[in-house]
Amino acid sequence: MIRDLVSALDYSMFAELALALFVVAFATMTYGTLRLSKNASDRFASIPLSDDVEDPRP
């Protein structure tokens, strides 16, 4: 019974939905990255070089 149900499902829509979710997530991360100020970008870049625990966000 479950095998019949699973074989009747059309998975092609899920592939397109997954691609759309990926594109939205990628665009959101790209927008957030491009929106960073120069000062915040420099502070994020200096995190691996410092021994202090500091919040790079203003």
N, CA, C and O atoms as a Tripos MOL2 file, in Angstrom:
@<TRIPOS>MOLECULE
protein
  232   231    58     0     0
PROTEIN
NO_CHARGES

@<TRIPOS>ATOM
      1 N           0.8150   -1.1890    0.0000 N.3       1 MET1
      2 CA          0.0000    0.0000    0.0000 C.3       1 MET1
      3 C           0.8680    1.2670    0.0000 C.2       1 MET1
      4 O           0.6320    2.1820   -0.7880 O.2       1 MET1
      5 N           1.8490    1.3120    0.8670 N.am      2 ILE2
      6 CA          2.7410    2.4800    0.9020 C.3       2 ILE2
      7 C           3.5730    2.5360   -0.3660 C.2       2 ILE2
      8 O           3.8480    3.6160   -0.8890 O.2       2 ILE2
      9 N           3.9730    1.3710   -0.8610 N.am      3 ARG3
     10 CA          4.7560    1.3260   -2.1020 C.3       3 ARG3
     11 C           3.9650    1.9120   -3.2630 C.2       3 ARG3
     12 O           4.5270    2.6190   -4.1000 O.2       3 ARG3
     13 N           2.6660    1.6270   -3.3230 N.am      4 ASP4
     14 CA          1.8110    2.1920   -4.3790 C.3       4 ASP4
     15 C           1.6940    3.7060   -4.2320 C.2       4 ASP4
     16 O           1.7140    4.4380   -5.2210 O.2       4 ASP4
     17 N           1.5740    4.1590   -3.0060 N.am      5 LEU5
     18 CA          1.4630    5.5980   -2.7560 C.3       5 LEU5
     19 C           2.7420    6.3230   -3.1540 C.2       5 LEU5
     20 O           2.6880    7.3640   -3.8090 O.2       5 LEU5
     21 N           3.8910    5.7810   -2.7650 N.am      6 VAL6
     22 CA          5.1750    6.4040   -3.0850 C.3       6 VAL6
     23 C           5.4300    6.3790   -4.5870 C.2       6 VAL6
     24 O           5.9610    7.3430   -5.1380 O.2       6 VAL6
     25 N           5.0670    5.3140   -5.2430 N.am      7 SER7
     26 CA          5.2910    5.2440   -6.6990 C.3       7 SER7
     27 C           4.3520    6.1810   -7.4540 C.2       7 SER7
     28 O           4.6530    6.5700   -8.5830 O.2       7 SER7
     29 N           3.2250    6.5470   -6.8570 N.am      8 ALA8
     30 CA          2.2790    7.4410   -7.5240 C.3       8 ALA8
     31 C           2.6460    8.9070   -7.3460 C.2       8 ALA8
     32 O           2.1300    9.7580   -8.0700 O.2       8 ALA8
     33 N           3.5170    9.2200   -6.4100 N.am      9 LEU9
     34 CA          3.8940   10.6170   -6.1760 C.3       9 LEU9
     35 C           4.7740   11.1340   -7.3080 C.2       9 LEU9
     36 O           5.5810   10.3960   -7.8730 O.2       9 LEU9
     37 N           4.6080   12.3830   -7.6190 N.am     10 ASP10
     38 CA          5.4240   13.0270   -8.6520 C.3      10 ASP10
     39 C           6.4790   13.8870   -7.9640 C.2      10 ASP10
     40 O           6.1570   14.9310   -7.3960 O.2      10 ASP10
     41 N           7.7240   13.4590   -8.0120 N.am     11 TYR11
     42 CA          8.8090   14.1450   -7.3100 C.3      11 TYR11
     43 C           9.4460   15.2690   -8.1270 C.2      11 TYR11
     44 O          10.3390   15.9510   -7.6250 O.2      11 TYR11
     45 N           9.0220   15.4750   -9.3450 N.am     12 SER12
     46 CA          9.6520   16.5030  -10.1740 C.3      12 SER12
     47 C           9.4250   17.9010   -9.5980 C.2      12 SER12
     48 O          10.2720   18.7810   -9.7560 O.2      12 SER12
     49 N           8.3090   18.1070   -8.9450 N.am     13 MET13
     50 CA          8.0370   19.4180   -8.3560 C.3      13 MET13
     51 C           8.9810   19.6930   -7.1810 C.2      13 MET13
     52 O           9.3500   20.8440   -6.9450 O.2      13 MET13
     53 N           9.3680   18.6620   -6.4520 N.am     14 PHE14
     54 CA         10.2620   18.8440   -5.3130 C.3      14 PHE14
     55 C          11.6470   19.2980   -5.7500 C.2      14 PHE14
     56 O          12.2930   20.0730   -5.0440 O.2      14 PHE14
     57 N          12.1060   18.8320   -6.8890 N.am     15 ALA15
     58 CA         13.4050   19.2610   -7.4030 C.3      15 ALA15
     59 C          13.3710   20.7450   -7.7610 C.2      15 ALA15
     60 O          14.3190   21.4750   -7.4740 O.2      15 ALA15
     61 N          12.3030   21.1840   -8.3750 N.am     16 GLU16
     62 CA         12.1730   22.6010   -8.7100 C.3      16 GLU16
     63 C          12.0230   23.4520   -7.4560 C.2      16 GLU16
     64 O          12.5600   24.5580   -7.3900 O.2      16 GLU16
     65 N          11.3070   22.9530   -6.4720 N.am     17 LEU17
     66 CA         11.1510   23.6660   -5.1990 C.3      17 LEU17
     67 C          12.4860   23.7690   -4.4720 C.2      17 LEU17
     68 O          12.7990   24.8170   -3.9080 O.2      17 LEU17
     69 N          13.2770   22.7030   -4.4770 N.am     18 ALA18
     70 CA         14.5890   22.7270   -3.8410 C.3      18 ALA18
     71 C          15.5120   23.7230   -4.5450 C.2      18 ALA18
     72 O          16.2660   24.4410   -3.8870 O.2      18 ALA18
     73 N          15.4560   23.7700   -5.8620 N.am     19 LEU19
     74 CA         16.2600   24.7290   -6.6110 C.3      19 LEU19
     75 C          15.8340   26.1620   -6.2860 C.2      19 LEU19
     76 O          16.6820   27.0380   -6.1200 O.2      19 LEU19
     77 N          14.5390   26.3990   -6.1960 N.am     20 ALA20
     78 CA         14.0400   27.7350   -5.8680 C.3      20 ALA20
     79 C          14.4710   28.1450   -4.4560 C.2      20 ALA20
     80 O          14.8590   29.2930   -4.2430 O.2      20 ALA20
     81 N          14.4080   27.2330   -3.5010 N.am     21 LEU21
     82 CA         14.8560   27.5360   -2.1360 C.3      21 LEU21
     83 C          16.3490   27.8350   -2.0970 C.2      21 LEU21
     84 O          16.7860   28.7270   -1.3700 O.2      21 LEU21
     85 N          17.1290   27.0960   -2.8710 N.am     22 PHE22
     86 CA         18.5640   27.3450   -2.9340 C.3      22 PHE22
     87 C          18.8460   28.7260   -3.5050 C.2      22 PHE22
     88 O          19.6840   29.4560   -2.9740 O.2      22 PHE22
     89 N          18.1630   29.0900   -4.5730 N.am     23 VAL23
     90 CA         18.3780   30.3980   -5.2000 C.3      23 VAL23
     91 C          17.9990   31.5150   -4.2380 C.2      23 VAL23
     92 O          18.7020   32.5210   -4.1560 O.2      23 VAL23
     93 N          16.9040   31.3550   -3.5130 N.am     24 VAL24
     94 CA         16.4870   32.3750   -2.5410 C.3      24 VAL24
     95 C          17.5210   32.4920   -1.4220 C.2      24 VAL24
     96 O          17.8890   33.6020   -1.0370 O.2      24 VAL24
     97 N          17.9890   31.3690   -0.8990 N.am     25 ALA25
     98 CA         18.9860   31.4040    0.1710 C.3      25 ALA25
     99 C          20.2950   32.0200   -0.3290 C.2      25 ALA25
    100 O          20.9170   32.8070    0.3840 O.2      25 ALA25
    101 N          20.7140   31.6730   -1.5350 N.am     26 PHE26
    102 CA         21.9520   32.2110   -2.0880 C.3      26 PHE26
    103 C          21.8360   33.7150   -2.3120 C.2      26 PHE26
    104 O          22.7660   34.4650   -2.0140 O.2      26 PHE26
    105 N          20.7000   34.1530   -2.8330 N.am     27 ALA27
    106 CA         20.4910   35.5890   -3.0700 C.3      27 ALA27
    107 C          20.4580   36.3570   -1.7500 C.2      27 ALA27
    108 O          20.9870   37.4660   -1.6630 O.2      27 ALA27
    109 N          19.8440   35.7760   -0.7340 N.am     28 THR28
    110 CA         19.7880   36.4290    0.5750 C.3      28 THR28
    111 C          21.1830   36.5660    1.1810 C.2      28 THR28
    112 O          21.5250   37.6210    1.7150 O.2      28 THR28
    113 N          21.9800   35.5190    1.1040 N.am     29 MET29
    114 CA         23.3490   35.5830    1.6430 C.3      29 MET29
    115 C          24.2070   36.5620    0.8460 C.2      29 MET29
    116 O          25.0130   37.2910    1.4250 O.2      29 MET29
    117 N          24.0420   36.5850   -0.4640 N.am     30 THR30
    118 CA         24.7990   37.5260   -1.2890 C.3      30 THR30
    119 C          24.4190   38.9570   -0.9600 C.2      30 THR30
    120 O          25.2930   39.8160   -0.8490 O.2      30 THR30
    121 N          23.1340   39.2270   -0.8020 N.am     31 TYR31
    122 CA         22.6720   40.5700   -0.4480 C.3      31 TYR31
    123 C          23.2190   40.9830    0.9220 C.2      31 TYR31
    124 O          23.6600   42.1180    1.1020 O.2      31 TYR31
    125 N          23.1890   40.0650    1.8760 N.am     32 GLY32
    126 CA         23.7140   40.3690    3.2060 C.3      32 GLY32
    127 C          25.2070   40.6320    3.1870 C.2      32 GLY32
    128 O          25.6970   41.4920    3.9200 O.2      32 GLY32
    129 N          25.9290   39.9050    2.3620 N.am     33 THR33
    130 CA         27.3720   40.1010    2.2510 C.3      33 THR33
    131 C          27.7000   41.4330    1.5940 C.2      33 THR33
    132 O          28.5970   42.1430    2.0470 O.2      33 THR33
    133 N          26.9920   41.7720    0.5440 N.am     34 LEU34
    134 CA         27.2580   43.0300   -0.1490 C.3      34 LEU34
    135 C          26.8080   44.2460    0.6640 C.2      34 LEU34
    136 O          27.2710   45.3610    0.4230 O.2      34 LEU34
    137 N          25.9220   44.0350    1.6090 N.am     35 ARG35
    138 CA         25.3900   45.1120    2.4250 C.3      35 ARG35
    139 C          26.3120   45.4820    3.5890 C.2      35 ARG35
    140 O          26.1330   46.5330    4.2050 O.2      35 ARG35
    141 N          27.2900   44.6360    3.8960 N.am     36 LEU36
    142 CA         28.1990   44.9080    5.0100 C.3      36 LEU36
    143 C          29.0220   46.1640    4.7570 C.2      36 LEU36
    144 O          29.4260   46.4420    3.6280 O.2      36 LEU36
    145 N          29.2590   46.9070    5.8130 N.am     37 SER37
    146 CA         30.1050   48.0850    5.6810 C.3      37 SER37
    147 C          31.5770   47.6630    5.6430 C.2      37 SER37
    148 O          31.9140   46.5300    5.9890 O.2      37 SER37
    149 N          32.4240   48.5590    5.2310 N.am     38 LYS38
    150 CA         33.8550   48.2780    5.1670 C.3      38 LYS38
    151 C          34.4100   47.9800    6.5610 C.2      38 LYS38
    152 O          35.2500   47.0970    6.7310 O.2      38 LYS38
    153 N          33.9320   48.7240    7.5480 N.am     39 ASN39
    154 CA         34.3920   48.5300    8.9220 C.3      39 ASN39
    155 C          34.0070   47.1360    9.4370 C.2      39 ASN39
    156 O          34.8330   46.4500   10.0390 O.2      39 ASN39
    157 N          32.7660   46.7210    9.2050 N.am     40 ALA40
    158 CA         32.3260   45.3960    9.6490 C.3      40 ALA40
    159 C          33.0840   44.2990    8.9090 C.2      40 ALA40
    160 O          33.4530   43.2860    9.5040 O.2      40 ALA40
    161 N          33.3120   44.4950    7.6350 N.am     41 SER41
    162 CA         34.0590   43.5130    6.8530 C.3      41 SER41
    163 C          35.4860   43.3540    7.3850 C.2      41 SER41
    164 O          35.9900   42.2350    7.4740 O.2      41 SER41
    165 N          36.1340   44.4540    7.7340 N.am     42 ASP42
    166 CA         37.4820   44.3910    8.2960 C.3      42 ASP42
    167 C          37.4860   43.6920    9.6530 C.2      42 ASP42
    168 O          38.4070   42.9350    9.9580 O.2      42 ASP42
    169 N          36.4630   43.9430   10.4640 N.am     43 ARG43
    170 CA         36.4050   43.2770   11.7730 C.3      43 ARG43
    171 C          36.1670   41.7840   11.6210 C.2      43 ARG43
    172 O          36.7490   40.9900   12.3600 O.2      43 ARG43
    173 N          35.3160   41.3830   10.6700 N.am     44 PHE44
    174 CA         35.1190   39.9530   10.4220 C.3      44 PHE44
    175 C          36.4150   39.3090    9.9250 C.2      44 PHE44
    176 O          36.7310   38.1830   10.3080 O.2      44 PHE44
    177 N          37.1510   40.0020    9.0920 N.am     45 ALA45
    178 CA         38.3970   39.4610    8.5480 C.3      45 ALA45
    179 C          39.4660   39.3180    9.6190 C.2      45 ALA45
    180 O          40.3470   38.4680    9.4910 O.2      45 ALA45
    181 N          39.4130   40.1270   10.6750 N.am     46 SER46
    182 CA         40.4460   40.0700   11.7070 C.3      46 SER46
    183 C          40.1380   39.0600   12.8100 C.2      46 SER46
    184 O          40.9540   38.8890   13.7160 O.2      46 SER46
    185 N          39.0070   38.3990   12.7640 N.am     47 ILE47
    186 CA         38.6510   37.4380   13.8130 C.3      47 ILE47
    187 C          39.6850   36.3190   13.9440 C.2      47 ILE47
    188 O          40.1060   36.0350   15.0660 O.2      47 ILE47
    189 N          40.1160   35.6710   12.8680 N.am     48 PRO48
    190 CA         41.0820   34.5770   13.0360 C.3      48 PRO48
    191 C          42.4460   35.0530   13.5510 C.2      48 PRO48
    192 O          43.2200   34.2400   14.0580 O.2      48 PRO48
    193 N          42.7540   36.3360   13.4350 N.am     49 LEU49
    194 CA         44.0660   36.8350   13.8210 C.3      49 LEU49
    195 C          44.1320   37.2960   15.2750 C.2      49 LEU49
    196 O          45.2270   37.4520   15.8150 O.2      49 LEU49
    197 N          43.0030   37.5140   15.9110 N.am     50 SER50
    198 CA         43.0290   38.0250   17.2760 C.3      50 SER50
    199 C          42.7530   36.9110   18.2740 C.2      50 SER50
    200 O          42.0490   35.9480   17.9680 O.2      50 SER50
    201 N          43.3130   37.0530   19.4690 N.am     51 ASP51
    202 CA         43.1010   36.0840   20.5220 C.3      51 ASP51
    203 C          41.9300   36.4790   21.4220 C.2      51 ASP51
    204 O          41.4490   35.6600   22.2050 O.2      51 ASP51
    205 N          41.4760   37.7050   21.3190 N.am     52 ASP52
    206 CA         40.3830   38.1840   22.1380 C.3      52 ASP52
    207 C          39.0380   37.7420   21.5540 C.2      52 ASP52
    208 O          38.8680   37.6220   20.3400 O.2      52 ASP52
    209 N          38.1110   37.5110   22.4460 N.am     53 VAL53
    210 CA         36.7530   37.2040   22.0070 C.3      53 VAL53
    211 C          36.0180   38.5180   21.8840 C.2      53 VAL53
    212 O          35.8110   39.2210   22.8730 O.2      53 VAL53
    213 N          35.6240   38.8480   20.6620 N.am     54 GLU54
    214 CA         34.9460   40.1110   20.4450 C.3      54 GLU54
    215 C          33.8300   39.9290   19.4270 C.2      54 GLU54
    216 O          33.9000   39.0720   18.5450 O.2      54 GLU54
    217 N          32.8250   40.7350   19.5660 N.am     55 ASP55
    218 CA         31.6930   40.6830   18.6470 C.3      55 ASP55
    219 C          32.0010   41.6040   17.4630 C.2      55 ASP55
    220 O          32.1640   42.8080   17.6550 O.2      55 ASP55
    221 N          32.0840   41.0630   16.2450 N.am     56 PRO56
    222 CA         32.4430   41.9000   15.0980 C.3      56 PRO56
    223 C          31.3100   42.8070   14.6200 C.2      56 PRO56
    224 O          31.5220   43.7030   13.8040 O.2      56 PRO56
    225 N          30.1110   42.5650   15.1360 N.am     57 ARG57
    226 CA         28.9810   43.4010   14.7110 C.3      57 ARG57
    227 C          28.9310   44.6460   15.6000 C.2      57 ARG57
    228 O          29.2360   44.5820   16.7910 O.2      57 ARG57
    229 N          28.5450   45.7760   15.0090 N.am     58 PRO58
    230 CA         28.4680   47.0080   15.8150 C.3      58 PRO58
    231 C          27.3560   46.9790   16.8220 C.2      58 PRO58
    232 O          27.1720   47.9420   17.5660 O.2      58 PRO58
@<TRIPOS>BOND
     1     1     2 1
     2     2     3 1
     3     3     4 2
     4     3     5 am
     5     5     6 1
     6     6     7 1
     7     7     8 2
     8     7     9 am
     9     9    10 1
    10    10    11 1
    11    11    12 2
    12    11    13 am
    13    13    14 1
    14    14    15 1
    15    15    16 2
    16    15    17 am
    17    17    18 1
    18    18    19 1
    19    19    20 2
    20    19    21 am
    21    21    22 1
    22    22    23 1
    23    23    24 2
    24    23    25 am
    25    25    26 1
    26    26    27 1
    27    27    28 2
    28    27    29 am
    29    29    30 1
    30    30    31 1
    31    31    32 2
    32    31    33 am
    33    33    34 1
    34    34    35 1
    35    35    36 2
    36    35    37 am
    37    37    38 1
    38    38    39 1
    39    39    40 2
    40    39    41 am
    41    41    42 1
    42    42    43 1
    43    43    44 2
    44    43    45 am
    45    45    46 1
    46    46    47 1
    47    47    48 2
    48    47    49 am
    49    49    50 1
    50    50    51 1
    51    51    52 2
    52    51    53 am
    53    53    54 1
    54    54    55 1
    55    55    56 2
    56    55    57 am
    57    57    58 1
    58    58    59 1
    59    59    60 2
    60    59    61 am
    61    61    62 1
    62    62    63 1
    63    63    64 2
    64    63    65 am
    65    65    66 1
    66    66    67 1
    67    67    68 2
    68    67    69 am
    69    69    70 1
    70    70    71 1
    71    71    72 2
    72    71    73 am
    73    73    74 1
    74    74    75 1
    75    75    76 2
    76    75    77 am
    77    77    78 1
    78    78    79 1
    79    79    80 2
    80    79    81 am
    81    81    82 1
    82    82    83 1
    83    83    84 2
    84    83    85 am
    85    85    86 1
    86    86    87 1
    87    87    88 2
    88    87    89 am
    89    89    90 1
    90    90    91 1
    91    91    92 2
    92    91    93 am
    93    93    94 1
    94    94    95 1
    95    95    96 2
    96    95    97 am
    97    97    98 1
    98    98    99 1
    99    99   100 2
   100    99   101 am
   101   101   102 1
   102   102   103 1
   103   103   104 2
   104   103   105 am
   105   105   106 1
   106   106   107 1
   107   107   108 2
   108   107   109 am
   109   109   110 1
   110   110   111 1
   111   111   112 2
   112   111   113 am
   113   113   114 1
   114   114   115 1
   115   115   116 2
   116   115   117 am
   117   117   118 1
   118   118   119 1
   119   119   120 2
   120   119   121 am
   121   121   122 1
   122   122   123 1
   123   123   124 2
   124   123   125 am
   125   125   126 1
   126   126   127 1
   127   127   128 2
   128   127   129 am
   129   129   130 1
   130   130   131 1
   131   131   132 2
   132   131   133 am
   133   133   134 1
   134   134   135 1
   135   135   136 2
   136   135   137 am
   137   137   138 1
   138   138   139 1
   139   139   140 2
   140   139   141 am
   141   141   142 1
   142   142   143 1
   143   143   144 2
   144   143   145 am
   145   145   146 1
   146   146   147 1
   147   147   148 2
   148   147   149 am
   149   149   150 1
   150   150   151 1
   151   151   152 2
   152   151   153 am
   153   153   154 1
   154   154   155 1
   155   155   156 2
   156   155   157 am
   157   157   158 1
   158   158   159 1
   159   159   160 2
   160   159   161 am
   161   161   162 1
   162   162   163 1
   163   163   164 2
   164   163   165 am
   165   165   166 1
   166   166   167 1
   167   167   168 2
   168   167   169 am
   169   169   170 1
   170   170   171 1
   171   171   172 2
   172   171   173 am
   173   173   174 1
   174   174   175 1
   175   175   176 2
   176   175   177 am
   177   177   178 1
   178   178   179 1
   179   179   180 2
   180   179   181 am
   181   181   182 1
   182   182   183 1
   183   183   184 2
   184   183   185 am
   185   185   186 1
   186   186   187 1
   187   187   188 2
   188   187   189 am
   189   189   190 1
   190   190   191 1
   191   191   192 2
   192   191   193 am
   193   193   194 1
   194   194   195 1
   195   195   196 2
   196   195   197 am
   197   197   198 1
   198   198   199 1
   199   199   200 2
   200   199   201 am
   201   201   202 1
   202   202   203 1
   203   203   204 2
   204   203   205 am
   205   205   206 1
   206   206   207 1
   207   207   208 2
   208   207   209 am
   209   209   210 1
   210   210   211 1
   211   211   212 2
   212   211   213 am
   213   213   214 1
   214   214   215 1
   215   215   216 2
   216   215   217 am
   217   217   218 1
   218   218   219 1
   219   219   220 2
   220   219   221 am
   221   221   222 1
   222   222   223 1
   223   223   224 2
   224   223   225 am
   225   225   226 1
   226   226   227 1
   227   227   228 2
   228   227   229 am
   229   229   230 1
   230   230   231 1
   231   231   232 2
@<TRIPOS>SUBSTRUCTURE
     1 MET1         2 RESIDUE 1 A MET
     2 ILE2         6 RESIDUE 1 A ILE
     3 ARG3        10 RESIDUE 1 A ARG
     4 ASP4        14 RESIDUE 1 A ASP
     5 LEU5        18 RESIDUE 1 A LEU
     6 VAL6        22 RESIDUE 1 A VAL
     7 SER7        26 RESIDUE 1 A SER
     8 ALA8        30 RESIDUE 1 A ALA
     9 LEU9        34 RESIDUE 1 A LEU
    10 ASP10       38 RESIDUE 1 A ASP
    11 TYR11       42 RESIDUE 1 A TYR
    12 SER12       46 RESIDUE 1 A SER
    13 MET13       50 RESIDUE 1 A MET
    14 PHE14       54 RESIDUE 1 A PHE
    15 ALA15       58 RESIDUE 1 A ALA
    16 GLU16       62 RESIDUE 1 A GLU
    17 LEU17       66 RESIDUE 1 A LEU
    18 ALA18       70 RESIDUE 1 A ALA
    19 LEU19       74 RESIDUE 1 A LEU
    20 ALA20       78 RESIDUE 1 A ALA
    21 LEU21       82 RESIDUE 1 A LEU
    22 PHE22       86 RESIDUE 1 A PHE
    23 VAL23       90 RESIDUE 1 A VAL
    24 VAL24       94 RESIDUE 1 A VAL
    25 ALA25       98 RESIDUE 1 A ALA
    26 PHE26      102 RESIDUE 1 A PHE
    27 ALA27      106 RESIDUE 1 A ALA
    28 THR28      110 RESIDUE 1 A THR
    29 MET29      114 RESIDUE 1 A MET
    30 THR30      118 RESIDUE 1 A THR
    31 TYR31      122 RESIDUE 1 A TYR
    32 GLY32      126 RESIDUE 1 A GLY
    33 THR33      130 RESIDUE 1 A THR
    34 LEU34      134 RESIDUE 1 A LEU
    35 ARG35      138 RESIDUE 1 A ARG
    36 LEU36      142 RESIDUE 1 A LEU
    37 SER37      146 RESIDUE 1 A SER
    38 LYS38      150 RESIDUE 1 A LYS
    39 ASN39      154 RESIDUE 1 A ASN
    40 ALA40      158 RESIDUE 1 A ALA
    41 SER41      162 RESIDUE 1 A SER
    42 ASP42      166 RESIDUE 1 A ASP
    43 ARG43      170 RESIDUE 1 A ARG
    44 PHE44      174 RESIDUE 1 A PHE
    45 ALA45      178 RESIDUE 1 A ALA
    46 SER46      182 RESIDUE 1 A SER
    47 ILE47      186 RESIDUE 1 A ILE
    48 PRO48      190 RESIDUE 1 A PRO
    49 LEU49      194 RESIDUE 1 A LEU
    50 SER50      198 RESIDUE 1 A SER
    51 ASP51      202 RESIDUE 1 A ASP
    52 ASP52      206 RESIDUE 1 A ASP
    53 VAL53      210 RESIDUE 1 A VAL
    54 GLU54      214 RESIDUE 1 A GLU
    55 ASP55      218 RESIDUE 1 A ASP
    56 PRO56      222 RESIDUE 1 A PRO
    57 ARG57      226 RESIDUE 1 A ARG
    58 PRO58      230 RESIDUE 1 A PRO
